[in-house]
Amino acid sequence: MPVNQIRRRAVLAVAAVILATGVFVLGAVVHWGAGGGAHASRTVSDLMGDFGLAAAAVLAAASSLRRALQLHGRWRASWLLFAGSALVAGFGNAVWGWYELVLRTSPPFPSVADWAFLCFAPFAIAGTLAHQRGLGGALAWTRLCLDGLLIGGALFSAGWGIALSRDAFSDGHSPVKVAFELGYPVFDIMLVSLVLSLRTRGRGRDGASMAILVAGYTVIVVFDGLWTMPGIREHYTSGELMDSGWFFGYLLLAIAPWVSVWIEACARPDEQREWVVRLDAGTKRVLGVIGLGFPYLAGSTCLAVILADGLRGSHRIHPVPLCTACGVLAALAARQAVTIVENYRLTQQLRLRENHFRSLVQGASEVIMTLERPGRLGYISPAVRGVLGYEPQQLIGSSLYDLIHAEDRRHVIDTVDGFLAGVSPAALVECRMRASRALPLPAAGESAQSIWRHAEATITRHYGGLVFTIRDISDRVALRNQLAHSAYHDALTGLPNRAMFTERLEQAVGRCAESDQPPAVIFLDLDWFKEVNDAQGHAAGDALLVEAAARLRAAVRPGDVVARFGGDEFAALVREDREGTAAREVAGRLHEALTRPYELASGRFVVGASVGVAHWRPGTSIAQLLRQADLAMYEAKAEGKGRVVVRERAALTPVRIGLPEVPTVPGVRIARPHAETPGGET
């Protein structure tokens, strides 16, 4: 059902209750009109006072029955019993109206109507117990029974002093009449005692519905109590103000099953947090205070009734209030004993939980800190010794932000402020925290150490502040950085690999729109490296590659990129200048660096280098640029090795740079080129 329709239905139901009660009160005040004569007025009054109450009670029964059919288990049983309670009340009022309107006589006492009214409270009591069946163990039920005895004893004592003593022991009353006259208030007192005892225990399922149900039963029981007073009962006639109270109580029972449904469907989550939760907490506090003081109020009421009974008449205390008072005092003593036992049990449970959580906190590998505003550290777990090297006492009272790296501090503060301003249960932040000394980083190498530890902090709420649960992720970060480095760097030489080179080339091409300095790509291949590697072994070949990589890295300008593509192939990314000579100059330096002799452990070696240079032009893709540089390098190899071939920006015509002298390496055969290319640059 749409929310607007549910909200409209709830408003109409509440308005109908208020309007119907107002009409009933107004009709009772004016005696339901006198225009048709006394007989007609009396008929309307009896009709509203008897069948009007019966209709309201039947409406409450039908509402509870419909709610029961939507539920299962004990919830269905409880609402069926509530429906039965309202139904017997409606039946009693209908029988009463039959006597007054059809038979034109007053109902006998006791009549079928009295039997029906007498069953009203037992059905309600059974329904309340069924609704609260999950109350707890034997101790909880004992406490509930004692609370009910205290409340019931106090109410019975007060009622005895007001009216019950006169009704029960007046002359001419038979035992059956006495039983009925005492049965009404006793069952009502039991009902009120039970619902009040349960309400002091907090709110369960259908909390709002149960609150309205308790209000309805309380209104009915209060007017039942007023009706037992001789001065009111002797002048009672149907359809007067007394009936308006019962009428209002039945209407409350009619809307009670649906109040929780309406609130749950109509209230937004933030509204539920704002006023429903706040109202529930306030109600629990008030009921808790009442629950603490009521046992003593009950005992005081019983003592007051005993004193009043002894001071009037013959100055003799009747055994009924005396026995009631003794029972209340015994229940009070037992209740205090139960409270002591329960407090002891709860204290033991609290101590066990404290020891349990203390063991968890002190044995945890994470550092647990409580943060008080403005950023001051409170409790700090012993794990801080192993993670940061501090003693807990050293940090208590200091600022957490002083431990955080200056570059990460603003991010942590913003995360904390955002968490405090929001409603999320937790927040996660990574930062670097200063240790007391340089601590080892096993994942970064055997000798790696750092005073800054990478930490991952989980922020949660705490009464009066925050809780930081800090994990040392330095090894994880070092391993992550190592994996990231391995993914973009050559393992042997430490130079960037093809993936990083391509990524940097894409970035350089993307910046060409903002600059008139297009990038150039230089491909380099070592000549006669295979001969060295085959003759001297792979160890000598690897050492030569490492030395070549170091020379290339030293020969380029800041901002240029040198990479190893695999084997003996290298590449350089160069930012060209306005004159268009930077790439040539860098290519010449790289060629010269690679052809210098290599002093290795197995001897002195000289190799050559074939170099190809290609410039980026608008419309050229990354793959095409790399292909042009590769072709230029292979042209240099094909023409005799040891050459530099440059593909100019204006055309694809290659330009050759002269061949330097490459000395002969003892023990290695070098295929020397025959001559320079005519027209090449020297």
C-alpha positions in Angstrom: 0.0 0.0 0.0 1.4 3.5 -0.9 2.8 5.5 2.0 0.4 8.4 1.3 -2.6 6.1 1.5 -1.4 4.6 4.8 -0.7 8.1 6.2 -4.2 9.2 5.2 -5.8 6.2 6.8 -3.9 6.8 10.0 -5.0 10.4 10.2 -8.6 9.5 9.4 -8.6 6.8 12.2 -7.2 9.1 14.8 -9.6 11.9 13.8 -12.5 9.4 13.9 -11.6 8.4 17.5 -11.4 12.0 18.6 -14.6 13.0 16.8 -16.6 10.0 18.0 -15.5 10.5 21.6 -16.3 14.2 21.4 -19.8 13.5 20.0 -20.4 10.9 22.8 -19.2 13.3 25.5 -21.4 16.1 24.1 -24.4 13.8 23.9 -23.9 12.6 27.4 -23.6 16.2 28.7 -27.0 17.2 27.0 -28.5 13.8 28.0 -28.8 13.0 24.3 -31.4 15.7 23.7 -34.8 16.3 25.4 -36.8 17.4 22.3 -38.7 14.1 22.0 -39.7 13.9 25.6 -38.2 12.1 28.6 -39.0 8.6 27.3 -37.4 9.3 23.9 -34.4 10.9 25.5 -34.0 7.9 27.8 -34.2 5.5 24.9 -31.5 7.3 23.0 -29.4 7.4 26.1 -29.8 3.7 26.8 -29.1 2.9 23.1 -25.8 4.9 23.1 -24.8 3.7 26.6 -25.4 0.0 25.9 -25.3 -0.7 22.2 -22.9 2.2 21.4 -20.4 0.7 23.9 -21.1 -2.8 22.4 -20.4 -1.5 18.9 -17.1 0.2 20.0 -16.0 -3.0 21.7 -16.9 -5.2 18.7 -15.0 -2.8 16.5 -12.0 -3.3 18.7 -12.4 -7.0 18.5 -12.6 -7.0 14.8 -9.5 -4.8 14.5 -7.5 -7.1 16.7 -8.7 -10.1 14.8 -7.7 -8.7 11.5 -4.2 -7.8 12.9 -3.9 -11.4 14.3 -4.6 -12.9 10.9 -1.6 -11.0 9.5 0.8 -12.4 12.1 2.1 -15.8 13.2 3.1 -17.6 16.4 2.7 -16.0 19.7 2.0 -12.6 18.1 -1.1 -14.0 16.5 -2.2 -15.7 19.8 -1.8 -12.5 21.7 -3.9 -10.4 19.3 -6.6 -13.2 19.3 -6.8 -13.0 23.1 -7.0 -9.2 22.9 -9.8 -9.6 20.4 -11.5 -12.0 22.8 -11.2 -9.5 25.6 -13.0 -6.8 23.6 -15.6 -9.3 22.2 -16.8 -10.4 25.7 -17.0 -6.7 26.7 -19.1 -6.0 23.7 -21.3 -9.1 24.4 -21.8 -7.9 28.0 -22.9 -4.4 26.9 -25.2 -5.9 24.3 -26.9 -8.1 27.0 -27.1 -5.1 29.3 -28.8 -3.2 26.5 -31.2 -6.1 25.9 -32.4 -5.8 29.4 -32.8 -2.1 29.4 -34.2 -1.5 25.9 -36.1 -4.7 25.1 -37.2 -6.1 28.4 -37.5 -2.6 30.0 -35.9 -3.7 33.2 -32.7 -3.4 35.1 -30.3 -6.3 34.7 -30.2 -8.7 37.6 -27.0 -9.0 39.6 -25.2 -11.2 38.7 -26.4 -11.6 35.1 -24.9 -13.0 31.9 -23.6 -9.5 31.3 -21.6 -9.6 34.6 -20.1 -12.9 33.7 -19.0 -11.4 30.4 -17.6 -8.3 32.0 -15.7 -10.5 34.5 -14.0 -12.3 31.6 -12.7 -9.0 30.1 -9.6 -8.7 32.2 -8.5 -12.4 32.2 -8.5 -12.4 28.3 -6.5 -9.2 28.4 -4.0 -10.6 30.9 -3.6 -13.8 28.9 -3.0 -11.7 25.7 -0.4 -9.6 27.5 1.5 -12.6 28.8 1.4 -14.3 25.3 2.8 -11.1 23.8 5.6 -11.0 26.3 6.4 -14.7 26.4 10.0 -14.1 25.4 10.5 -12.2 28.6 13.5 -14.2 29.9 14.3 -16.9 32.4 13.0 -17.9 35.8 14.5 -14.9 37.5 12.8 -12.5 35.1 9.4 -14.1 35.6 9.9 -14.1 39.4 10.7 -10.4 39.2 7.6 -9.8 37.1 5.3 -11.7 39.5 6.7 -9.7 42.5 6.3 -6.4 40.7 2.7 -7.4 39.8 2.1 -8.3 43.5 3.5 -5.0 44.7 1.4 -3.0 42.2 -1.7 -5.1 42.7 -1.4 -5.0 46.5 -1.0 -1.2 46.5 -4.0 -0.7 44.2 -6.2 -3.2 46.2 -5.3 -1.5 49.4 -6.2 1.9 48.1 -9.4 0.5 46.6 -10.3 -1.2 49.8 -10.0 2.0 51.8 -12.1 3.9 49.2 -15.0 1.5 48.3 -14.3 -2.2 48.4 -14.7 -2.6 52.2 -18.2 -1.1 52.1 -19.3 -3.1 49.0 -18.0 -6.5 50.1 -19.3 -6.5 53.6 -22.6 -4.5 53.4 -25.6 -6.2 54.9 -27.7 -8.4 52.6 -24.9 -9.3 50.1 -24.7 -12.9 49.2 -21.3 -14.7 48.7 -21.9 -14.6 44.9 -22.5 -10.9 45.0 -19.4 -10.4 47.2 -17.4 -12.5 44.8 -18.5 -10.4 41.8 -18.0 -7.1 43.6 -14.5 -8.2 44.5 -13.8 -10.0 41.2 -14.2 -6.9 39.1 -11.6 -4.8 40.9 -9.3 -7.7 41.6 -9.1 -8.7 37.9 -8.8 -5.0 36.9 -6.0 -4.5 39.4 -4.2 -7.7 38.1 -4.5 -6.4 34.5 -3.1 -2.9 35.4 -0.4 -4.4 37.6 0.7 -6.7 34.7 0.8 -4.0 32.0 2.6 -1.5 34.2 5.1 -4.2 35.2 5.8 -5.0 31.6 6.0 -1.4 30.4 8.7 -0.7 33.0 10.8 -3.4 31.2 11.1 -1.5 28.0 9.6 -1.7 24.6 9.4 -4.9 22.5 7.8 -5.7 19.2 4.8 -3.5 18.3 6.0 -1.1 21.0 3.7 1.8 19.9 0.7 -0.5 19.5 1.3 -1.9 22.9 1.6 1.6 24.4 -1.9 2.5 22.9 -3.3 -0.8 24.1 -2.0 -0.2 27.6 -3.6 3.3 27.5 -6.9 1.8 26.4 -7.0 -0.8 29.1 -5.9 1.8 31.7 -8.8 4.1 30.7 -11.3 1.2 30.9 -9.9 0.0 34.3 -10.0 3.5 35.7 -13.7 3.9 34.9 -14.3 0.4 36.2 -12.8 1.6 39.4 -14.9 4.7 39.5 -18.0 2.6 38.9 -17.3 0.5 42.0 -17.6 3.6 44.2 -21.0 3.6 45.8 -21.7 7.2 45.3 -21.2 7.0 41.6 -22.7 3.6 41.0 -26.0 4.4 42.8 -26.6 7.3 40.5 -25.3 5.7 37.3 -27.5 5.6 34.2 -26.6 4.4 30.7 -25.4 6.9 28.2 -23.9 9.4 30.7 -20.4 10.6 31.1 -19.2 7.4 32.8 -19.9 5.6 29.5 -17.8 8.1 27.5 -14.7 6.8 29.3 -15.4 3.2 28.4 -16.3 4.3 24.8 -13.0 6.1 24.5 -11.1 3.1 25.9 -12.6 0.7 23.4 -11.8 3.1 20.5 -8.2 3.1 21.7 -8.2 -0.7 21.6 -9.6 -0.5 18.1 -6.7 1.6 16.6 -4.0 0.0 18.8 -3.2 -2.9 16.5 -2.2 -0.6 13.6 -0.3 2.2 15.3 3.1 0.5 14.9 2.3 -0.4 11.3 1.4 3.3 10.6 4.6 4.6 12.2 6.8 2.1 10.5 5.3 2.8 7.1 5.1 6.6 7.3 8.1 7.6 9.3 11.4 8.2 7.4 14.6 6.6 8.7 16.0 10.0 9.9 12.7 10.8 11.6 12.7 7.5 13.3 16.2 8.2 14.5 15.3 11.7 15.6 12.0 11.4 17.5 11.1 7.7 17.8 14.4 6.7 19.3 14.5 9.8 21.5 10.9 9.2 22.7 11.7 5.5 23.4 14.8 6.5 25.4 12.9 9.1 27.4 10.1 6.7 28.1 12.5 4.0 29.3 14.2 6.5 31.6 10.9 7.7 33.1 9.6 4.1 33.5 12.9 3.1 35.0 12.6 5.8 37.7 9.0 4.8 38.4 10.1 1.1 38.6 12.8 1.9 41.1 10.5 3.9 43.4 7.2 2.0 43.1 8.0 -0.9 45.6 8.5 1.7 48.3 5.4 3.6 47.2 3.4 0.3 47.4 4.5 -0.4 50.9 3.8 3.1 52.0 0.3 2.9 50.5 -0.5 -0.3 52.4 0.8 1.1 55.7 -1.4 4.3 55.1 -4.5 2.1 54.6 -3.8 0.1 57.7 -3.4 3.3 59.8 -6.6 4.8 58.3 -8.5 1.6 58.9 -7.3 1.5 62.5 -8.1 5.1 63.3 -11.7 5.1 62.2 -14.7 3.4 63.7 -13.9 0.9 66.4 -10.2 1.4 66.0 -9.8 -2.2 64.8 -7.8 -3.2 61.8 -9.7 -5.4 59.3 -7.8 -8.6 58.4 -8.1 -8.1 54.6 -5.9 -4.9 54.4 -3.6 -6.3 57.1 -3.0 -9.5 55.1 -2.6 -7.5 51.9 -0.1 -5.2 53.6 1.8 -8.2 54.9 1.8 -9.8 51.5 3.1 -6.5 49.9 5.9 -6.2 52.5 6.9 -9.8 51.9 6.9 -9.2 48.1 8.9 -6.1 48.7 11.5 -8.0 50.7 11.6 -10.8 48.1 11.9 -8.2 45.3 14.9 -6.6 47.0 16.5 -10.0 47.4 15.9 -10.7 43.7 17.4 -7.3 42.9 20.5 -8.1 45.0 20.9 -11.5 43.3 20.4 -10.0 39.9 22.8 -7.2 40.6 25.4 -9.7 41.8 24.9 -11.8 38.6 25.1 -8.8 36.4 28.3 -7.6 38.2 29.9 -11.0 37.6 28.9 -10.9 34.0 30.2 -7.4 33.6 33.5 -8.4 35.2 33.8 -11.5 33.0 33.1 -9.3 29.9 35.6 -6.7 31.0 38.3 -9.4 31.5 37.3 -10.9 28.1 37.6 -7.7 26.2 40.7 -6.7 28.1 42.3 -9.9 27.0 41.2 -9.3 23.4 42.5 -5.7 23.4 45.8 -6.4 25.1 46.4 -9.5 22.9 45.4 -7.9 19.6 48.1 -7.1 17.1 46.3 -3.9 16.2 46.9 -0.7 18.2 43.6 0.5 19.8 43.5 4.1 20.8 40.7 6.2 22.2 40.7 9.8 20.8 39.2 12.6 22.9 38.5 16.0 21.5 40.5 17.9 20.3 42.6 15.0 19.1 44.0 14.0 22.5 44.9 10.3 23.1 43.3 8.5 26.0 43.6 4.8 26.3 46.4 3.1 24.2 46.7 -0.7 23.9 50.1 -2.4 24.6 50.4 -3.3 20.9 51.8 0.2 20.3 55.2 -1.1 21.6 55.6 -3.5 18.6 54.0 -1.3 16.0 55.4 2.1 16.7 58.0 1.4 19.5 56.4 3.6 22.1 55.3 2.8 25.6 51.5 3.5 26.1 52.3 6.0 28.9 54.4 8.1 26.6 51.5 8.9 24.2 48.6 9.4 26.7 47.5 13.0 26.6 49.5 13.8 23.4 48.0 14.7 20.1 47.4 11.9 17.6 48.0 14.3 14.7 51.6 14.9 15.9 52.3 11.3 15.0 51.0 11.6 11.5 53.2 12.6 8.5 52.7 16.2 7.5 51.6 15.2 4.0 48.9 12.9 5.4 47.7 15.0 8.3 45.2 17.1 6.4 43.6 14.0 4.8 43.2 12.3 8.3 41.6 15.5 9.8 39.2 15.8 6.9 38.3 12.1 7.2 37.6 12.5 11.0 35.5 15.6 10.5 33.5 14.0 7.7 32.9 10.9 9.9 31.7 13.0 12.8 29.4 14.9 10.6 27.9 11.8 9.0 26.0 8.8 10.3 28.2 5.9 9.0 29.2 3.4 11.7 32.9 3.4 10.7 35.5 5.1 8.4 38.8 3.9 7.0 41.9 6.0 6.4 45.5 5.3 5.5 48.4 7.4 6.6 52.0 7.3 7.7 52.8 7.4 11.4 56.1 8.3 13.1 57.7 5.5 15.1 60.0 6.1 18.0 63.0 4.8 16.0 63.8 3.3 12.6 62.1 -0.1 12.4 62.8 -2.8 9.8 60.7 -3.3 6.7 61.2 -7.0 5.8 59.1 -6.8 2.6 61.3 -4.0 1.2 64.6 -5.8 1.8 66.7 -7.4 4.5 68.3 -4.1 5.5 65.4 -1.7 4.7 64.4 0.5 7.7 62.1 3.5 8.1 60.9 5.7 10.9 57.6 6.2 9.1 55.2 3.3 9.3 52.3 2.9 6.9 49.1 2.5 8.9 45.5 1.7 8.2 43.1 3.1 10.8 39.5 2.1 11.3 37.6 4.9 13.0 34.5 4.1 15.1 32.4 6.0 17.6 33.0 5.9 21.3 31.2 7.5 24.2 32.9 10.9 24.5 35.2 10.5 21.5 36.4 8.1 18.9 38.2 4.8 18.7 41.2 4.3 16.3 42.1 0.7 15.5 45.4 0.9 13.8 47.1 -1.8 11.7 50.7 -1.7 10.5 50.5 -2.2 6.8 54.1 -1.2 6.1 55.1 -4.6 4.7 51.9 -4.6 2.6 52.6 -1.2 1.2 56.3 -2.1 0.5 55.2 -5.3 -1.3 52.6 -3.3 -3.2 55.1 -0.8 -4.3 57.5 -3.6 -5.2 54.9 -5.3 -7.3 54.0 -2.0 -8.9 57.7 -1.3 -9.6 58.2 -4.8 -11.0 55.2 -4.3 -13.3 56.8 -1.2 -14.8 60.5 -1.8 -14.5 63.1 -4.2 -15.8 64.2 -6.7 -13.1 67.9 -6.8 -14.3 68.7 -3.2 -15.0 66.1 -1.3 -13.0 65.1 0.7 -16.0 61.5 1.3 -17.0 60.1 -1.5 -19.2 58.1 -1.3 -22.4 54.8 -0.8 -20.5 56.0 2.3 -18.6 57.8 3.6 -21.7 54.5 3.4 -23.7 52.6 5.1 -21.0 55.1 7.9 -20.7 55.0 8.3 -24.5 51.2 8.5 -24.5 51.5 11.3 -21.9 54.1 13.1 -24.0 52.0 12.9 -27.1 49.0 14.2 -25.2 51.0 17.3 -24.1 51.9 18.2 -27.7 48.8 20.3 -28.1 50.1 22.6 -25.4 53.7 22.7 -26.5 55.7 23.1 -29.8 58.2 20.5 -28.6 57.1 17.1 -29.9 58.6 13.9 -28.5 61.2 11.8 -30.3 61.8 8.1 -29.8 65.3 6.6 -29.9 65.8 2.8 -30.3 69.2 1.3 -29.5 70.5 -2.2 -30.1 73.9 -3.4 -28.9 76.1 -4.7 -31.7 78.1 -7.8 -31.1 76.6 -8.3 -27.7 75.7 -11.9 -28.6 79.3 -12.7 -29.2 80.3 -11.4 -25.7 77.4 -13.3 -24.1 78.2 -16.6 -25.9 81.9 -16.4 -25.4 82.0 -15.1 -21.8 78.8 -16.5 -20.4 75.5 -15.1 -19.3 77.0 -13.5 -16.1 79.3 -11.4 -18.2 76.4 -10.5 -20.5 74.2 -9.5 -17.6 77.0 -7.4 -16.1 77.5 -5.6 -19.5 73.7 -4.9 -19.8 73.7 -3.4 -16.3 76.6 -1.2 -17.1 75.0 -0.1 -20.4 71.8 0.8 -18.6 73.7 2.9 -16.1 75.5 4.7 -18.9 72.3 5.4 -20.8 70.6 6.7 -17.6 73.5 9.1 -17.1 73.6 10.3 -20.7 70.0 11.5 -21.0 68.7 14.9 -19.8 66.4 15.4 -16.8 62.9 14.6 -17.9 64.0 12.1 -20.6 63.1 8.5 -20.2 65.4 5.5 -20.8 63.8 2.0 -21.0 64.9 -1.6 -21.7 62.6 -3.4 -24.1 64.3 -6.8 -23.7 67.5 -8.6 -24.6 70.0 -6.0 -25.7 67.4 -3.5 -27.0 66.9 -0.1 -25.3 64.8 2.9 -26.0 64.8 6.6 -25.0 62.0 9.1 -25.0 63.4 12.6 -25.7 61.6 16.0 -25.6 62.7 17.8 -28.8 63.7 21.5 -28.8 62.5 24.2 -31.1 65.6 23.9 -33.3 65.0 20.1 -33.7 68.5 19.1 -32.7 67.9 17.7 -29.2 67.1 14.2 -30.4 70.3 14.0 -32.5 72.5 15.3 -29.7 71.0 12.8 -27.2 71.3 10.0 -29.7 74.9 10.9 -30.3 75.6 10.9 -26.5 73.9 7.6 -26.1 75.8 6.0 -29.0 79.1 7.3 -27.5 78.2 6.0 -24.1 77.5 2.5 -25.3 80.6 2.2 -27.4 83.1 3.0 -24.6 85.0 0.0 -23.3 83.4 -2.1 -20.6 85.6 -3.1 -17.6 84.0 -6.3 -16.4 85.2 -9.0 -14.1 86.0 -11.4 -17.0 87.9 -8.8 -19.0 87.7 -5.6 -21.1 85.1 -5.5 -23.8 83.9 -3.1 -26.5 80.6 -3.4 -28.3 78.9 -1.1 -30.9 75.4 0.3 -31.0 72.9 0.7 -33.8 70.6 3.7 -33.2 67.3 4.7 -34.8 65.5 8.0 -34.2 62.0 8.9 -35.1 60.0 12.2 -34.5 56.3 12.4 -33.7 54.2 14.2 -36.3 50.5 15.1 -36.1 48.4 12.2 -37.1 51.0 9.6 -36.1 49.8 7.0 -33.6 51.9 5.6 -30.8 52.3 2.3 -32.6 53.4 4.0 -35.8 56.0 6.1 -34.0 57.5 3.1 -32.3 57.5 1.3 -35.7 59.4 4.1 -37.4 62.0 4.2 -34.7 62.4 0.4 -34.9 62.7 0.6 -38.7 65.4 3.4 -38.4 67.4 1.2 -36.0 67.2 -1.8 -38.4 68.3 0.4 -41.2 71.3 1.3 -39.2 72.1 -2.4 -38.6 71.5 -3.3 -42.2 74.0 -0.7 -43.4 76.8 -2.1 -41.4 76.0 -1.5 -37.7 77.4 1.1 -35.4 75.3 3.8 -37.1 72.7 6.4 -36.1 69.7 6.8 -38.5 67.4 9.8 -37.9 64.0 10.1 -39.5 63.5 13.9 -39.6 60.2 15.5 -38.7 59.6 17.0 -42.1 59.9 13.8 -44.1 60.5 10.1 -43.7 63.8 10.3 -45.5 66.5 8.9 -43.1 69.6 10.8 -42.3 72.8 8.9 -41.4 75.2 10.0 -38.8 78.8 8.9 -39.3 80.3 5.8 -37.8 82.7 6.1 -34.9 85.7 3.9 -34.5 84.9 0.7 -32.5 88.1 -0.9 -31.2 88.6 -4.6 -31.6 87.9 -6.8 -28.6 90.4 -9.6 -28.0 88.8 -13.0 -28.3 85.7 -11.6 -29.9 85.1 -11.5 -33.6 83.5 -8.1 -34.7 81.9 -7.7 -38.1 83.2 -4.3 -39.1 81.2 -2.1 -41.6 82.9 -1.4 -44.9 82.5 2.4 -45.2 80.4 5.4 -44.3 77.4 6.2 -46.2 78.1 9.0 -48.7 76.6 12.2 -47.8 76.2 11.3 -44.2 77.0 13.6 -41.4 80.2 13.2 -39.4 
